[in-house]
Amino acid sequence: AAGSELFVGYGPKWFEDRGMNLPTTENYAQADDVLSLFMKLHRAKWTELSPEEKAKKWTAFTQKLEFKTRSVLPQSHDEVPQAAEMGSAQFSLPGSRRSMEWLESNGQCMSNMRAGRSTIPQAGTGAFATRRLNGGEVISPVPTLPISRESLSMEAENTQQLALNYVFGRNDSSI
């Protein structure tokens, strides 16, 4: 059903089978272990080491790791202490955490809906109200991005991308 693909857990093999070399949960966990061990071994003398010594130690410590694990680790030795403190997942997504002040100013409570499986046979998974909603009430914010119809075509497969399921538009418009 349209929309169900947003909630499906494909698993790490789904990406690998399609040639997408993306880090998995295990890669982030391994990266966190590497950061923790590296800092445990070098924290006491970290400030005394020259930049060249830091770079050499970091490169030697990480060079034999799998690409996907290395991809979520800091490239620069200067960022290692910060990444060890934050964790590799948060470090690899800068700006992913917001302050309470930012959330109070820009956030929106989403407690009026939940993801779940429909009780209607064959309907799949979707979003469901957690309380009575009144007419005209905002259910969920929907960020929009103007895109052209041409950007949705996939020439190789002669089909349209999945994003087309989520496009608001009119037949008489090019966007």
PyMOL commands that place a pseudoatom at each C-alpha (Angstrom):
pseudoatom trace, name=CA, resn=ALA, resi=1, chain=A, elem=C, hetatm=0, pos=[0.000, 0.000, 0.000]
pseudoatom trace, name=CA, resn=ALA, resi=2, chain=A, elem=C, hetatm=0, pos=[1.195, 3.532, -0.713]
pseudoatom trace, name=CA, resn=GLY, resi=3, chain=A, elem=C, hetatm=0, pos=[2.975, 4.920, 2.325]
pseudoatom trace, name=CA, resn=SER, resi=4, chain=A, elem=C, hetatm=0, pos=[3.810, 1.567, 3.895]
pseudoatom trace, name=CA, resn=GLU, resi=5, chain=A, elem=C, hetatm=0, pos=[7.367, 1.712, 2.591]
pseudoatom trace, name=CA, resn=LEU, resi=6, chain=A, elem=C, hetatm=0, pos=[8.051, 4.543, 5.051]
pseudoatom trace, name=CA, resn=PHE, resi=7, chain=A, elem=C, hetatm=0, pos=[7.642, 2.138, 7.960]
pseudoatom trace, name=CA, resn=VAL, resi=8, chain=A, elem=C, hetatm=0, pos=[9.139, -1.068, 6.619]
pseudoatom trace, name=CA, resn=GLY, resi=9, chain=A, elem=C, hetatm=0, pos=[12.342, -2.313, 8.256]
pseudoatom trace, name=CA, resn=TYR, resi=10, chain=A, elem=C, hetatm=0, pos=[14.428, -3.444, 5.295]
pseudoatom trace, name=CA, resn=GLY, resi=11, chain=A, elem=C, hetatm=0, pos=[17.466, -4.577, 7.290]
pseudoatom trace, name=CA, resn=PRO, resi=12, chain=A, elem=C, hetatm=0, pos=[21.120, -3.978, 6.412]
pseudoatom trace, name=CA, resn=LYS, resi=13, chain=A, elem=C, hetatm=0, pos=[21.208, -6.508, 3.546]
pseudoatom trace, name=CA, resn=TRP, resi=14, chain=A, elem=C, hetatm=0, pos=[18.611, -4.532, 1.578]
pseudoatom trace, name=CA, resn=PHE, resi=15, chain=A, elem=C, hetatm=0, pos=[21.094, -1.677, 1.125]
pseudoatom trace, name=CA, resn=GLU, resi=16, chain=A, elem=C, hetatm=0, pos=[24.088, -3.943, 0.550]
pseudoatom trace, name=CA, resn=ASP, resi=17, chain=A, elem=C, hetatm=0, pos=[22.233, -5.961, -2.113]
pseudoatom trace, name=CA, resn=ARG, resi=18, chain=A, elem=C, hetatm=0, pos=[21.649, -2.719, -4.018]
pseudoatom trace, name=CA, resn=GLY, resi=19, chain=A, elem=C, hetatm=0, pos=[25.273, -1.597, -3.884]
pseudoatom trace, name=CA, resn=MET, resi=20, chain=A, elem=C, hetatm=0, pos=[24.663, 1.031, -1.192]
pseudoatom trace, name=CA, resn=ASN, resi=21, chain=A, elem=C, hetatm=0, pos=[27.638, 0.966, 1.135]
pseudoatom trace, name=CA, resn=LEU, resi=22, chain=A, elem=C, hetatm=0, pos=[25.886, 2.637, 4.077]
pseudoatom trace, name=CA, resn=PRO, resi=23, chain=A, elem=C, hetatm=0, pos=[26.919, 2.205, 7.719]
pseudoatom trace, name=CA, resn=THR, resi=24, chain=A, elem=C, hetatm=0, pos=[24.721, -0.048, 9.849]
pseudoatom trace, name=CA, resn=THR, resi=25, chain=A, elem=C, hetatm=0, pos=[23.917, -0.016, 13.557]
pseudoatom trace, name=CA, resn=GLU, resi=26, chain=A, elem=C, hetatm=0, pos=[26.826, -2.398, 14.056]
pseudoatom trace, name=CA, resn=ASN, resi=27, chain=A, elem=C, hetatm=0, pos=[29.221, 0.034, 12.331]
pseudoatom trace, name=CA, resn=TYR, resi=28, chain=A, elem=C, hetatm=0, pos=[28.163, 2.853, 14.671]
pseudoatom trace, name=CA, resn=ALA, resi=29, chain=A, elem=C, hetatm=0, pos=[28.572, 0.571, 17.696]
pseudoatom trace, name=CA, resn=GLN, resi=30, chain=A, elem=C, hetatm=0, pos=[32.038, -0.471, 16.514]
pseudoatom trace, name=CA, resn=ALA, resi=31, chain=A, elem=C, hetatm=0, pos=[32.969, 3.174, 15.888]
pseudoatom trace, name=CA, resn=ASP, resi=32, chain=A, elem=C, hetatm=0, pos=[31.903, 4.056, 19.437]
pseudoatom trace, name=CA, resn=ASP, resi=33, chain=A, elem=C, hetatm=0, pos=[34.036, 1.208, 20.793]
pseudoatom trace, name=CA, resn=VAL, resi=34, chain=A, elem=C, hetatm=0, pos=[37.020, 2.418, 18.726]
pseudoatom trace, name=CA, resn=LEU, resi=35, chain=A, elem=C, hetatm=0, pos=[36.615, 5.991, 19.966]
pseudoatom trace, name=CA, resn=SER, resi=36, chain=A, elem=C, hetatm=0, pos=[36.278, 4.852, 23.566]
pseudoatom trace, name=CA, resn=LEU, resi=37, chain=A, elem=C, hetatm=0, pos=[39.329, 2.596, 23.434]
pseudoatom trace, name=CA, resn=PHE, resi=38, chain=A, elem=C, hetatm=0, pos=[41.438, 5.175, 21.591]
pseudoatom trace, name=CA, resn=MET, resi=39, chain=A, elem=C, hetatm=0, pos=[40.643, 7.869, 24.148]
pseudoatom trace, name=CA, resn=LYS, resi=40, chain=A, elem=C, hetatm=0, pos=[41.212, 5.441, 27.037]
pseudoatom trace, name=CA, resn=LEU, resi=41, chain=A, elem=C, hetatm=0, pos=[44.687, 4.723, 25.669]
pseudoatom trace, name=CA, resn=HIS, resi=42, chain=A, elem=C, hetatm=0, pos=[45.622, 8.319, 24.810]
pseudoatom trace, name=CA, resn=ARG, resi=43, chain=A, elem=C, hetatm=0, pos=[43.506, 10.688, 26.964]
pseudoatom trace, name=CA, resn=ALA, resi=44, chain=A, elem=C, hetatm=0, pos=[46.138, 11.202, 29.673]
pseudoatom trace, name=CA, resn=LYS, resi=45, chain=A, elem=C, hetatm=0, pos=[48.757, 12.508, 27.242]
pseudoatom trace, name=CA, resn=TRP, resi=46, chain=A, elem=C, hetatm=0, pos=[46.483, 13.813, 24.466]
pseudoatom trace, name=CA, resn=THR, resi=47, chain=A, elem=C, hetatm=0, pos=[47.193, 17.489, 25.157]
pseudoatom trace, name=CA, resn=GLU, resi=48, chain=A, elem=C, hetatm=0, pos=[50.943, 16.831, 25.249]
pseudoatom trace, name=CA, resn=LEU, resi=49, chain=A, elem=C, hetatm=0, pos=[51.079, 15.206, 21.804]
pseudoatom trace, name=CA, resn=SER, resi=50, chain=A, elem=C, hetatm=0, pos=[51.975, 17.247, 18.760]
pseudoatom trace, name=CA, resn=PRO, resi=51, chain=A, elem=C, hetatm=0, pos=[49.396, 17.471, 15.943]
pseudoatom trace, name=CA, resn=GLU, resi=52, chain=A, elem=C, hetatm=0, pos=[51.616, 15.182, 13.851]
pseudoatom trace, name=CA, resn=GLU, resi=53, chain=A, elem=C, hetatm=0, pos=[51.767, 12.562, 16.632]
pseudoatom trace, name=CA, resn=LYS, resi=54, chain=A, elem=C, hetatm=0, pos=[47.986, 12.724, 17.116]
pseudoatom trace, name=CA, resn=ALA, resi=55, chain=A, elem=C, hetatm=0, pos=[47.373, 12.292, 13.388]
pseudoatom trace, name=CA, resn=LYS, resi=56, chain=A, elem=C, hetatm=0, pos=[49.813, 9.387, 13.171]
pseudoatom trace, name=CA, resn=LYS, resi=57, chain=A, elem=C, hetatm=0, pos=[48.256, 7.576, 16.152]
pseudoatom trace, name=CA, resn=TRP, resi=58, chain=A, elem=C, hetatm=0, pos=[44.687, 8.115, 14.874]
pseudoatom trace, name=CA, resn=THR, resi=59, chain=A, elem=C, hetatm=0, pos=[45.531, 6.937, 11.347]
pseudoatom trace, name=CA, resn=ALA, resi=60, chain=A, elem=C, hetatm=0, pos=[47.336, 3.832, 12.628]
pseudoatom trace, name=CA, resn=PHE, resi=61, chain=A, elem=C, hetatm=0, pos=[44.442, 3.027, 14.964]
pseudoatom trace, name=CA, resn=THR, resi=62, chain=A, elem=C, hetatm=0, pos=[41.728, 3.278, 12.297]
pseudoatom trace, name=CA, resn=GLN, resi=63, chain=A, elem=C, hetatm=0, pos=[43.403, 2.287, 9.004]
pseudoatom trace, name=CA, resn=LYS, resi=64, chain=A, elem=C, hetatm=0, pos=[42.385, -1.402, 9.120]
pseudoatom trace, name=CA, resn=LEU, resi=65, chain=A, elem=C, hetatm=0, pos=[38.746, -0.783, 10.014]
pseudoatom trace, name=CA, resn=GLU, resi=66, chain=A, elem=C, hetatm=0, pos=[35.994, -1.568, 7.539]
pseudoatom trace, name=CA, resn=PHE, resi=67, chain=A, elem=C, hetatm=0, pos=[35.109, 1.378, 5.280]
pseudoatom trace, name=CA, resn=LYS, resi=68, chain=A, elem=C, hetatm=0, pos=[31.597, 1.765, 6.710]
pseudoatom trace, name=CA, resn=THR, resi=69, chain=A, elem=C, hetatm=0, pos=[32.948, 2.032, 10.254]
pseudoatom trace, name=CA, resn=ARG, resi=70, chain=A, elem=C, hetatm=0, pos=[35.673, 4.490, 9.207]
pseudoatom trace, name=CA, resn=SER, resi=71, chain=A, elem=C, hetatm=0, pos=[33.062, 6.604, 7.399]
pseudoatom trace, name=CA, resn=VAL, resi=72, chain=A, elem=C, hetatm=0, pos=[31.335, 7.532, 10.690]
pseudoatom trace, name=CA, resn=LEU, resi=73, chain=A, elem=C, hetatm=0, pos=[34.567, 8.319, 12.530]
pseudoatom trace, name=CA, resn=PRO, resi=74, chain=A, elem=C, hetatm=0, pos=[36.232, 11.726, 12.510]
pseudoatom trace, name=CA, resn=GLN, resi=75, chain=A, elem=C, hetatm=0, pos=[38.606, 12.272, 9.609]
pseudoatom trace, name=CA, resn=SER, resi=76, chain=A, elem=C, hetatm=0, pos=[40.711, 14.657, 11.684]
pseudoatom trace, name=CA, resn=HIS, resi=77, chain=A, elem=C, hetatm=0, pos=[42.449, 13.754, 14.920]
pseudoatom trace, name=CA, resn=ASP, resi=78, chain=A, elem=C, hetatm=0, pos=[41.339, 17.149, 16.265]
pseudoatom trace, name=CA, resn=GLU, resi=79, chain=A, elem=C, hetatm=0, pos=[37.724, 15.933, 16.354]
pseudoatom trace, name=CA, resn=VAL, resi=80, chain=A, elem=C, hetatm=0, pos=[38.358, 12.619, 18.133]
pseudoatom trace, name=CA, resn=PRO, resi=81, chain=A, elem=C, hetatm=0, pos=[37.721, 13.816, 21.729]
pseudoatom trace, name=CA, resn=GLN, resi=82, chain=A, elem=C, hetatm=0, pos=[34.457, 15.506, 20.689]
pseudoatom trace, name=CA, resn=ALA, resi=83, chain=A, elem=C, hetatm=0, pos=[33.294, 12.432, 18.731]
pseudoatom trace, name=CA, resn=ALA, resi=84, chain=A, elem=C, hetatm=0, pos=[34.149, 10.164, 21.682]
pseudoatom trace, name=CA, resn=GLU, resi=85, chain=A, elem=C, hetatm=0, pos=[32.067, 12.347, 23.979]
pseudoatom trace, name=CA, resn=MET, resi=86, chain=A, elem=C, hetatm=0, pos=[29.087, 12.670, 21.580]
pseudoatom trace, name=CA, resn=GLY, resi=87, chain=A, elem=C, hetatm=0, pos=[29.087, 9.204, 20.049]
pseudoatom trace, name=CA, resn=SER, resi=88, chain=A, elem=C, hetatm=0, pos=[29.645, 8.427, 16.377]
pseudoatom trace, name=CA, resn=ALA, resi=89, chain=A, elem=C, hetatm=0, pos=[25.982, 8.642, 15.318]
pseudoatom trace, name=CA, resn=GLN, resi=90, chain=A, elem=C, hetatm=0, pos=[25.458, 12.124, 16.683]
pseudoatom trace, name=CA, resn=PHE, resi=91, chain=A, elem=C, hetatm=0, pos=[28.917, 13.248, 15.555]
pseudoatom trace, name=CA, resn=SER, resi=92, chain=A, elem=C, hetatm=0, pos=[28.291, 12.141, 11.959]
pseudoatom trace, name=CA, resn=LEU, resi=93, chain=A, elem=C, hetatm=0, pos=[25.049, 14.170, 11.861]
pseudoatom trace, name=CA, resn=PRO, resi=94, chain=A, elem=C, hetatm=0, pos=[26.009, 17.674, 13.003]
pseudoatom trace, name=CA, resn=GLY, resi=95, chain=A, elem=C, hetatm=0, pos=[23.046, 19.770, 14.060]
pseudoatom trace, name=CA, resn=SER, resi=96, chain=A, elem=C, hetatm=0, pos=[20.878, 16.706, 14.728]
pseudoatom trace, name=CA, resn=ARG, resi=97, chain=A, elem=C, hetatm=0, pos=[20.356, 17.708, 18.354]
pseudoatom trace, name=CA, resn=ARG, resi=98, chain=A, elem=C, hetatm=0, pos=[18.607, 20.930, 19.257]
pseudoatom trace, name=CA, resn=SER, resi=99, chain=A, elem=C, hetatm=0, pos=[18.520, 22.909, 22.482]
pseudoatom trace, name=CA, resn=MET, resi=100, chain=A, elem=C, hetatm=0, pos=[15.337, 23.148, 24.551]
pseudoatom trace, name=CA, resn=GLU, resi=101, chain=A, elem=C, hetatm=0, pos=[15.126, 26.837, 23.599]
pseudoatom trace, name=CA, resn=TRP, resi=102, chain=A, elem=C, hetatm=0, pos=[15.202, 25.940, 19.886]
pseudoatom trace, name=CA, resn=LEU, resi=103, chain=A, elem=C, hetatm=0, pos=[12.578, 23.214, 20.377]
pseudoatom trace, name=CA, resn=GLU, resi=104, chain=A, elem=C, hetatm=0, pos=[10.286, 25.551, 22.326]
pseudoatom trace, name=CA, resn=SER, resi=105, chain=A, elem=C, hetatm=0, pos=[10.583, 28.162, 19.595]
pseudoatom trace, name=CA, resn=ASN, resi=106, chain=A, elem=C, hetatm=0, pos=[10.482, 25.923, 16.492]
pseudoatom trace, name=CA, resn=GLY, resi=107, chain=A, elem=C, hetatm=0, pos=[9.201, 22.505, 17.519]
pseudoatom trace, name=CA, resn=GLN, resi=108, chain=A, elem=C, hetatm=0, pos=[5.715, 21.069, 17.312]
pseudoatom trace, name=CA, resn=CYS, resi=109, chain=A, elem=C, hetatm=0, pos=[4.192, 18.425, 19.569]
pseudoatom trace, name=CA, resn=MET, resi=110, chain=A, elem=C, hetatm=0, pos=[3.375, 15.270, 17.613]
pseudoatom trace, name=CA, resn=SER, resi=111, chain=A, elem=C, hetatm=0, pos=[1.527, 13.412, 20.375]
pseudoatom trace, name=CA, resn=ASN, resi=112, chain=A, elem=C, hetatm=0, pos=[-1.720, 13.451, 18.369]
pseudoatom trace, name=CA, resn=MET, resi=113, chain=A, elem=C, hetatm=0, pos=[-0.547, 10.673, 16.043]
pseudoatom trace, name=CA, resn=ARG, resi=114, chain=A, elem=C, hetatm=0, pos=[1.336, 7.391, 16.102]
pseudoatom trace, name=CA, resn=ALA, resi=115, chain=A, elem=C, hetatm=0, pos=[2.664, 4.878, 13.595]
pseudoatom trace, name=CA, resn=GLY, resi=116, chain=A, elem=C, hetatm=0, pos=[0.931, 1.531, 13.577]
pseudoatom trace, name=CA, resn=ARG, resi=117, chain=A, elem=C, hetatm=0, pos=[-0.641, -1.353, 11.667]
pseudoatom trace, name=CA, resn=SER, resi=118, chain=A, elem=C, hetatm=0, pos=[-4.147, -0.856, 10.353]
pseudoatom trace, name=CA, resn=THR, resi=119, chain=A, elem=C, hetatm=0, pos=[-6.967, -3.084, 11.534]
pseudoatom trace, name=CA, resn=ILE, resi=120, chain=A, elem=C, hetatm=0, pos=[-8.324, -3.001, 7.963]
pseudoatom trace, name=CA, resn=PRO, resi=121, chain=A, elem=C, hetatm=0, pos=[-7.166, -6.136, 6.086]
pseudoatom trace, name=CA, resn=GLN, resi=122, chain=A, elem=C, hetatm=0, pos=[-4.490, -5.429, 3.449]
pseudoatom trace, name=CA, resn=ALA, resi=123, chain=A, elem=C, hetatm=0, pos=[-4.265, -1.749, 4.468]
pseudoatom trace, name=CA, resn=GLY, resi=124, chain=A, elem=C, hetatm=0, pos=[-0.720, -2.046, 5.838]
pseudoatom trace, name=CA, resn=THR, resi=125, chain=A, elem=C, hetatm=0, pos=[0.974, 0.432, 8.135]
pseudoatom trace, name=CA, resn=GLY, resi=126, chain=A, elem=C, hetatm=0, pos=[0.322, 4.136, 8.519]
pseudoatom trace, name=CA, resn=ALA, resi=127, chain=A, elem=C, hetatm=0, pos=[-0.273, 7.102, 10.801]
pseudoatom trace, name=CA, resn=PHE, resi=128, chain=A, elem=C, hetatm=0, pos=[-3.181, 6.987, 13.256]
pseudoatom trace, name=CA, resn=ALA, resi=129, chain=A, elem=C, hetatm=0, pos=[-4.782, 9.606, 15.510]
pseudoatom trace, name=CA, resn=THR, resi=130, chain=A, elem=C, hetatm=0, pos=[-4.213, 9.198, 19.251]
pseudoatom trace, name=CA, resn=ARG, resi=131, chain=A, elem=C, hetatm=0, pos=[-7.098, 11.548, 20.141]
pseudoatom trace, name=CA, resn=ARG, resi=132, chain=A, elem=C, hetatm=0, pos=[-10.124, 13.180, 18.558]
pseudoatom trace, name=CA, resn=LEU, resi=133, chain=A, elem=C, hetatm=0, pos=[-9.094, 15.761, 15.970]
pseudoatom trace, name=CA, resn=ASN, resi=134, chain=A, elem=C, hetatm=0, pos=[-11.200, 18.808, 15.156]
pseudoatom trace, name=CA, resn=GLY, resi=135, chain=A, elem=C, hetatm=0, pos=[-11.836, 20.177, 11.686]
pseudoatom trace, name=CA, resn=GLY, resi=136, chain=A, elem=C, hetatm=0, pos=[-9.150, 22.637, 10.592]
pseudoatom trace, name=CA, resn=GLU, resi=137, chain=A, elem=C, hetatm=0, pos=[-6.671, 21.386, 13.205]
pseudoatom trace, name=CA, resn=VAL, resi=138, chain=A, elem=C, hetatm=0, pos=[-3.067, 20.791, 12.108]
pseudoatom trace, name=CA, resn=ILE, resi=139, chain=A, elem=C, hetatm=0, pos=[-2.435, 17.055, 12.278]
pseudoatom trace, name=CA, resn=SER, resi=140, chain=A, elem=C, hetatm=0, pos=[1.178, 17.074, 11.169]
pseudoatom trace, name=CA, resn=PRO, resi=141, chain=A, elem=C, hetatm=0, pos=[3.474, 19.681, 9.641]
pseudoatom trace, name=CA, resn=VAL, resi=142, chain=A, elem=C, hetatm=0, pos=[4.432, 18.821, 6.073]
pseudoatom trace, name=CA, resn=PRO, resi=143, chain=A, elem=C, hetatm=0, pos=[7.626, 20.475, 4.846]
pseudoatom trace, name=CA, resn=THR, resi=144, chain=A, elem=C, hetatm=0, pos=[7.385, 21.061, 1.126]
pseudoatom trace, name=CA, resn=LEU, resi=145, chain=A, elem=C, hetatm=0, pos=[9.998, 21.460, -1.548]
pseudoatom trace, name=CA, resn=PRO, resi=146, chain=A, elem=C, hetatm=0, pos=[9.143, 22.612, -5.076]
pseudoatom trace, name=CA, resn=ILE, resi=147, chain=A, elem=C, hetatm=0, pos=[10.500, 20.120, -7.611]
pseudoatom trace, name=CA, resn=SER, resi=148, chain=A, elem=C, hetatm=0, pos=[9.928, 19.642, -11.321]
pseudoatom trace, name=CA, resn=ARG, resi=149, chain=A, elem=C, hetatm=0, pos=[8.128, 16.593, -12.691]
pseudoatom trace, name=CA, resn=GLU, resi=150, chain=A, elem=C, hetatm=0, pos=[11.226, 15.784, -14.766]
pseudoatom trace, name=CA, resn=SER, resi=151, chain=A, elem=C, hetatm=0, pos=[13.295, 15.279, -11.601]
pseudoatom trace, name=CA, resn=LEU, resi=152, chain=A, elem=C, hetatm=0, pos=[11.028, 12.369, -10.655]
pseudoatom trace, name=CA, resn=SER, resi=153, chain=A, elem=C, hetatm=0, pos=[11.693, 10.269, -13.731]
pseudoatom trace, name=CA, resn=MET, resi=154, chain=A, elem=C, hetatm=0, pos=[14.102, 7.355, -13.693]
pseudoatom trace, name=CA, resn=GLU, resi=155, chain=A, elem=C, hetatm=0, pos=[15.221, 6.806, -17.265]
pseudoatom trace, name=CA, resn=ALA, resi=156, chain=A, elem=C, hetatm=0, pos=[17.024, 3.509, -16.622]
pseudoatom trace, name=CA, resn=GLU, resi=157, chain=A, elem=C, hetatm=0, pos=[13.927, 1.763, -15.310]
pseudoatom trace, name=CA, resn=ASN, resi=158, chain=A, elem=C, hetatm=0, pos=[11.397, 3.816, -17.282]
pseudoatom trace, name=CA, resn=THR, resi=159, chain=A, elem=C, hetatm=0, pos=[9.357, 4.403, -14.142]
pseudoatom trace, name=CA, resn=GLN, resi=160, chain=A, elem=C, hetatm=0, pos=[8.848, 7.116, -11.540]
pseudoatom trace, name=CA, resn=GLN, resi=161, chain=A, elem=C, hetatm=0, pos=[10.635, 7.391, -8.243]
pseudoatom trace, name=CA, resn=LEU, resi=162, chain=A, elem=C, hetatm=0, pos=[8.982, 6.489, -4.960]
pseudoatom trace, name=CA, resn=ALA, resi=163, chain=A, elem=C, hetatm=0, pos=[8.850, 10.209, -4.115]
pseudoatom trace, name=CA, resn=LEU, resi=164, chain=A, elem=C, hetatm=0, pos=[5.998, 10.565, -6.609]
pseudoatom trace, name=CA, resn=ASN, resi=165, chain=A, elem=C, hetatm=0, pos=[3.733, 8.869, -4.033]
pseudoatom trace, name=CA, resn=TYR, resi=166, chain=A, elem=C, hetatm=0, pos=[4.246, 11.884, -1.779]
pseudoatom trace, name=CA, resn=VAL, resi=167, chain=A, elem=C, hetatm=0, pos=[4.004, 14.764, -4.242]
pseudoatom trace, name=CA, resn=PHE, resi=168, chain=A, elem=C, hetatm=0, pos=[1.307, 17.412, -4.012]
pseudoatom trace, name=CA, resn=GLY, resi=169, chain=A, elem=C, hetatm=0, pos=[0.579, 18.814, -7.422]
pseudoatom trace, name=CA, resn=ARG, resi=170, chain=A, elem=C, hetatm=0, pos=[-1.871, 19.442, -10.190]
pseudoatom trace, name=CA, resn=ASN, resi=171, chain=A, elem=C, hetatm=0, pos=[-1.943, 17.922, -13.654]
pseudoatom trace, name=CA, resn=ASP, resi=172, chain=A, elem=C, hetatm=0, pos=[-1.801, 21.377, -15.266]
pseudoatom trace, name=CA, resn=SER, resi=173, chain=A, elem=C, hetatm=0, pos=[1.391, 22.358, -13.402]
pseudoatom trace, name=CA, resn=SER, resi=174, chain=A, elem=C, hetatm=0, pos=[5.017, 21.572, -14.193]
pseudoatom trace, name=CA, resn=ILE, resi=175, chain=A, elem=C, hetatm=0, pos=[5.873, 21.371, -10.492]
for i in range(1, 175): cmd.bond("trace and resi %d" % i, "trace and resi %d" % (i + 1))
show_as sticks, trace
zoom trace
